[in-house]
Amino acid sequence: MEKHIMGIPSVDLADFLSGDPARKSKFVEALGAAYSDIGFVALKNHLLSEELVQHLYKEVQAFFSLDEAKKRAYEIKGLAGQRGYVSFGKEHAKDSNAGDLKEFWHFGQVVEGDDPIKSEYPENVIVNELPEFNEVGIKAYKKLEETGKEMLRAIALFLGIDENYFDEKIKHGNSILRPIHYPPITSEPKSAVRAGQHEDINLITLLIGASADGLQVLNKQNEWVAVTALPDHIVVNVGDMLQRLTNNKLKSTTHRVVNPPREQWGTSRFSIPFFLHPRSEMRLDCLPSCLEAGETPDYEPISAGEYLEERLIEIGLLKK
């Protein structure tokens, strides 16, 4: 396992997919060690092409360059921000009332076939001004979903459960692709940062490299460590759902996006995380393989759908 230049471990998905048992086992152990320690890895040889990433960033930057009135036309009431546009300052960290200094877009699941779960999901919002925006967004969504499926297979092996344990649980899951724009800072921020310290809600998050520095993770020594993805890597971290499922064996690490130095306040920052969620009916009750003899779970039984609703209320996207 290589060390990422900014302090988080780097793993190579080609090892897991190689067909070589030794390389596959090495990947599983390296991933498990990283997720037990800091909860983050940099992933090489993921399933997104560089061409697709560049096309996605081009479309995302074009969308956020639209004037305010045009963007707000895509902010749909009643969706709890789960599709379309969410305007500046609407979301906040769960223990903060200060809105994060960001605006973002949500692409959601496209259900193929006659899976009844389709009725649970709103349709994706179409951007009329940008004919390629939705097409490239959904294409990237599917590639990140495929990458996440392989990561969860490796996690399952590390946990001592069936390699395909997560496959049906994430098929047509409630995952979200979130292009984020952190606009230039034009005045002294009162208390907010670009994204307040938080843990992700979902199973795992796959982050396409941001256009500027700012991401920091909190290590076991209670120190903030800066993370900047290498050009050919994405960053993949554990979310709270996986932490609950494993009774804290895998770590959902606190992270944040800090404001740049004052001399860089005039610059924008873009990042594109993919929040991999399971189907709403998946149980997050602790896996028996993650409990020692006589040990009791740290968390109450709950479904993924129930847990997501709780957290959306906490971060201000869903009203009680």
C-alpha positions in Angstrom: 0.0 0.0 0.0 1.6 3.3 -1.1 1.3 6.4 0.9 -0.6 9.2 -0.8 1.4 12.4 -1.1 -0.9 14.2 1.3 -1.0 11.5 4.0 -3.8 9.1 3.1 -3.1 5.6 1.7 -3.2 4.8 -2.0 -4.6 1.6 -3.4 -4.9 0.3 -7.0 -8.3 -1.2 -8.1 -6.4 -3.0 -10.8 -5.1 -5.3 -8.1 -8.6 -6.3 -7.0 -9.8 -6.9 -10.6 -6.6 -8.6 -11.8 -7.8 -12.2 -11.3 -4.6 -12.9 -9.3 -5.6 -14.1 -5.8 -2.5 -12.7 -4.2 -3.0 -9.2 -5.7 -6.7 -9.3 -4.8 -6.0 -10.3 -1.2 -3.3 -7.6 -0.9 -5.9 -5.0 -2.0 -8.5 -6.2 0.5 -6.1 -6.1 3.4 -4.7 -2.7 2.4 -8.2 -1.2 2.0 -9.4 -2.7 5.3 -6.4 -1.4 7.2 -6.9 2.1 5.8 -10.6 2.1 6.5 -10.0 0.8 10.0 -7.5 3.6 10.6 -8.4 6.8 8.9 -11.4 5.9 6.7 -10.0 7.4 3.5 -8.0 6.0 0.5 -6.9 7.4 -2.8 -8.0 5.0 -5.5 -6.0 4.4 -8.7 -7.4 2.7 -11.8 -11.0 3.4 -11.0 -13.6 3.0 -13.8 -13.9 6.6 -14.9 -11.9 7.7 -18.0 -10.0 11.0 -17.8 -12.1 12.1 -20.9 -15.3 11.6 -19.0 -14.0 13.5 -16.0 -13.0 16.5 -18.1 -16.3 16.5 -19.9 -18.2 16.4 -16.7 -16.2 19.3 -15.2 -16.8 21.3 -18.3 -20.5 20.9 -18.1 -20.6 21.5 -14.3 -18.7 24.7 -14.6 -21.0 25.8 -17.4 -24.1 25.2 -15.3 -22.8 27.2 -12.3 -21.9 30.0 -14.6 -25.5 30.5 -15.5 -27.1 33.6 -14.0 -28.9 33.2 -10.7 -32.4 33.3 -12.0 -31.8 30.5 -14.5 -30.2 28.3 -11.8 -33.0 28.9 -9.3 -35.5 27.7 -11.9 -34.1 24.3 -11.3 -34.5 24.4 -7.5 -37.6 22.3 -7.1 -39.6 22.6 -3.9 -40.7 19.4 -2.1 -37.7 17.3 -3.1 -35.6 18.0 0.0 -32.8 19.0 -2.3 -32.5 15.4 -3.6 -32.7 16.4 -7.3 -31.7 19.4 -9.3 -30.2 22.7 -7.9 -29.7 23.6 -4.2 -28.8 27.3 -3.8 -26.0 28.9 -1.8 -26.0 28.4 1.9 -29.0 26.0 2.2 -27.1 23.1 3.7 -25.2 23.1 6.9 -23.2 20.6 9.0 -25.4 18.7 11.5 -24.1 20.5 14.6 -24.0 24.0 13.0 -26.6 26.5 12.0 -24.2 28.4 9.7 -24.9 27.6 6.0 -22.0 26.1 4.1 -20.4 28.4 1.5 -21.5 26.3 -1.5 -24.2 25.7 -4.1 -24.7 22.3 -5.7 -26.6 20.0 -8.1 -28.0 16.5 -7.5 -28.2 13.7 -10.1 -30.1 10.7 -8.8 -30.7 7.1 -9.7 -32.1 6.1 -13.1 -34.0 2.8 -12.6 -34.0 0.4 -15.5 -36.6 -2.3 -16.0 -39.7 -2.8 -13.8 -38.1 -2.5 -10.4 -40.9 -1.1 -8.1 -38.4 1.0 -6.3 -38.6 3.5 -9.2 -41.7 4.9 -7.5 -39.5 6.1 -4.5 -37.3 8.3 -6.7 -38.1 11.7 -8.3 -37.1 12.1 -11.9 -33.8 13.9 -12.6 -34.2 17.5 -13.5 -33.3 18.4 -17.1 -31.2 21.5 -17.7 -32.5 23.0 -20.9 -29.6 25.4 -21.5 -27.0 22.6 -21.6 -28.0 19.7 -23.8 -25.0 17.5 -22.7 -25.2 18.3 -18.9 -27.6 15.5 -17.9 -26.2 12.9 -20.3 -22.6 13.3 -19.0 -23.8 13.5 -15.4 -25.7 10.2 -15.7 -22.8 8.5 -17.5 -20.4 9.5 -14.7 -23.0 8.4 -12.1 -23.0 4.9 -13.6 -19.2 4.6 -13.7 -18.9 5.7 -10.1 -21.6 3.3 -9.1 -19.7 0.4 -10.8 -16.5 1.5 -9.1 -18.3 1.6 -5.7 -19.7 -1.8 -6.2 -16.2 -3.2 -6.6 -15.0 -1.3 -3.5 -17.9 -2.8 -1.5 -17.0 -6.3 -2.7 -13.5 -5.8 -1.3 -15.0 -4.4 1.9 -17.2 -7.4 2.2 -14.2 -9.8 1.9 -12.4 -7.8 4.6 -15.4 -8.1 6.9 -15.5 -11.9 6.4 -18.9 -11.9 4.6 -19.9 -13.0 1.1 -18.1 -11.0 -1.6 -21.4 -10.1 -3.2 -23.2 -9.2 0.0 -23.8 -5.6 -1.0 -24.6 -6.2 -4.7 -28.4 -6.5 -4.5 -28.6 -4.0 -1.6 -27.1 -1.2 -3.8 -28.8 -2.2 -7.1 -30.9 0.8 -7.9 -29.8 2.3 -4.6 -30.6 5.9 -3.6 -27.1 7.2 -4.6 -26.5 10.8 -5.4 -23.9 12.5 -7.7 -23.3 16.0 -6.3 -21.4 18.5 -8.4 -20.5 21.4 -5.9 -19.5 25.0 -6.6 -17.8 26.9 -3.8 -18.0 30.5 -5.2 -15.4 33.2 -4.7 -15.5 34.7 -1.1 -16.4 38.3 -1.4 -16.6 39.4 2.3 -15.3 38.2 5.6 -17.2 35.0 6.5 -19.0 35.2 9.8 -18.6 31.6 11.0 -19.1 29.3 8.0 -16.4 27.6 6.0 -16.9 26.2 2.5 -18.2 22.9 4.2 -18.3 22.5 7.9 -16.8 19.5 9.6 -19.0 16.5 9.1 -19.2 12.8 8.4 -21.0 11.5 5.3 -24.4 9.8 5.7 -24.0 7.0 3.1 -22.1 3.7 2.8 -19.1 5.1 0.9 -18.3 8.3 -0.9 -16.3 8.5 -4.2 -14.8 11.9 -4.8 -13.5 13.0 -8.2 -10.5 15.3 -7.6 -11.4 18.8 -6.7 -10.3 21.8 -8.8 -8.6 23.4 -5.8 -7.2 22.5 -2.3 -9.3 22.7 0.8 -10.3 19.2 1.8 -9.1 18.1 5.3 -9.6 14.9 7.3 -9.3 14.5 11.1 -6.9 11.8 12.0 -6.7 9.7 15.2 -4.3 12.2 16.7 -7.1 14.8 16.3 -5.0 16.6 13.7 -6.4 18.0 10.4 -4.6 16.5 7.4 -4.9 18.1 4.0 -6.0 15.9 1.2 -5.4 16.7 -2.5 -6.2 13.9 -5.0 -3.5 12.9 -7.4 -4.6 13.5 -11.0 -5.3 9.8 -11.8 -6.9 9.0 -8.4 -10.3 9.5 -6.8 -10.7 9.7 -3.0 -13.0 7.0 -1.4 -14.1 7.3 2.2 -16.3 5.4 4.6 -19.7 6.9 5.5 -21.8 6.6 8.6 -24.0 3.8 7.3 -21.0 1.5 6.9 -19.7 2.6 10.3 -23.1 1.6 11.9 -23.2 -1.7 9.9 -19.7 -2.6 11.2 -20.1 -1.4 14.8 -17.3 1.2 14.2 -14.9 -1.4 12.8 -14.7 0.8 9.7 -14.3 4.5 10.5 -16.4 7.3 9.1 -13.9 10.1 9.4 -14.7 13.7 10.1 -13.8 16.0 7.3 -14.3 19.6 6.1 -13.5 22.0 3.3 -11.7 25.0 4.6 -11.6 28.5 3.0 -8.5 29.3 0.9 -5.9 31.8 2.0 -7.2 35.4 1.7 -5.2 36.0 -1.5 -7.2 33.2 -3.1 -10.6 34.3 -2.0 -11.4 35.4 -5.6 -11.2 31.9 -6.9 -14.0 29.3 -7.3 -13.6 25.7 -6.1 -15.4 22.7 -7.8 -15.7 19.2 -6.5 -17.9 16.2 -7.5 -18.6 13.6 -4.8 -20.7 10.5 -5.4 -22.6 9.4 -2.3 -23.2 5.7 -2.7 -26.5 4.8 -0.9 -28.2 1.4 -0.7 -31.9 0.8 -1.3 -34.1 2.3 1.5 -35.1 -1.1 2.8 -31.5 -2.2 3.6 -31.0 -2.8 7.3 -28.1 -1.1 9.0 -28.3 -3.4 12.0 -24.8 -4.5 13.0 -23.2 -7.4 11.1 -22.7 -10.4 13.4 -19.2 -10.8 12.0 -18.3 -7.3 13.4 -19.3 -8.2 17.0 -17.0 -10.0 19.5 -18.5 -12.7 21.7 -20.8 -11.0 24.3 -20.4 -7.6 22.6 -23.6 -5.6 22.0 -24.1 -3.1 19.1 -23.3 0.6 19.7 -26.3 1.6 17.5 -30.0 0.9 17.5 -31.5 -1.1 14.6 -32.6 1.1 11.7 -33.2 0.9 8.0 -31.2 3.0 5.5 -34.3 5.0 4.5 -35.1 5.8 8.1 -31.5 6.8 8.8 -31.3 9.0 5.7 -34.4 10.9 6.6 -33.1 11.6 10.1 -29.8 13.0 8.7 -31.5 15.1 6.0 -33.4 16.8 8.7 -30.2 17.4 10.8 -28.4 19.1 7.9 -31.3 21.3 6.9 -32.4 19.8 3.6 -35.6 18.2 4.9 -38.1 19.9 7.1 -39.8 18.0 10.0 
